[in-house]
């Protein structure tokens, strides 16, 4: 079991159960879209962001991206780190049929994938100033933004890094500047062969 100083924020009770078997940490369940209307949950998330920092780990489907984006928008103070898991086709064992997106949620992913995603960000902070961070201009030069085929190239790049499709440019930059770090990312960008 891995110990974390940050609180983990995830979507549902099955995600919470899975994470509690892997991490010794405070785990906050948003109740899915209930976070939009539950002020107590939002205040709890804000309090942990200010005191210990939080790591947001949601499913890689559109609902998970919407919840993650909402959390990032209402937490104005403290440390918010975003851990991303890849989009893996399938369904959870407890379900009769796959979800709308047809991909596994946090609860359905293998333990190593989840642990690696969380530990990759747990020692870094996107709120700290990064020395010489990767910029949008570099992503443009690499063809990942601002060009006719950028969406296709970006999705392939994200998949190669084990990140979910559809990350916003801001989320992608925050993640890439923290993990694997600007220097390693520049090496990856220079090796792109699309």
C-alpha positions, 0 to 999 in steps of 0.5 A, a space after each residue: 500500500 502506497 502512502 500519500 500526503 495528498 487527498 485523492 478525489 475520485 468519482 464514485 464509491 467503487 472507485 473509492 473502494 479500489 483506491 482505498 485498497 491501493 493507497 493510504 490516503 484520504 479519499 474523497 468521493 464526488 458522487 459523480 455529477 453530484 459534485 455540481 450541486 453538493 456544496 459540502 463536497 466542494 468545500 471538503 475538496 477545497 479544504 484538502 486542496 489548501 491543507 494537503 493538496 489533492 490529486 484528481 483521478 477520474 475516469 477517462 470518459 467524457 463524464 470524468 473529464 467534465 468532473 475533473 474540469 469542474 473541480 479544477 475550476 472551483 478550487 482557487 487556492 491550494 494544490 491541485 494535481 491531475 493524475 490521468 489513466 489511459 482509455 482502455 476499452 472494456 467494462 467493469 466486472 460488476 456491470 452487465 454492459 459497458 458504459 456509454 464510452 465503452 472504456 474502463 473506469 478507475 475501478 476496472 483498471 489494473 492496480 499498477 496502472 492506477 498506482 503509476 498514474 498517481 505516483 507520477 504526479 504525487 511528488 510534483 506540483 503544477 502550482 509551483 513555477 516550473 523552470 523553463 516550462 514547455 510552451 504552447 509554441 513548442 507544441 505548435 512546432 511539434 504539430 500538436 496544436 494549431 494545425 489541420 492535423 493537430 487533433 490526430 497527432 495529439 491523440 496519438 501522442 497522448 496514447 503513446 504517453 498512456 494518457 486519455 484522449 481529449 485532454 485540453 491543451 491546458 491539462 496537457 501542458 500542466 501534466 507534461 511540465 510536471 511528468 515527465 518534466 520539460 527536459 524529458 518532454 522536449 526529448 519526446 517531442 523531438 523524437 516525434 515521427 508522425 
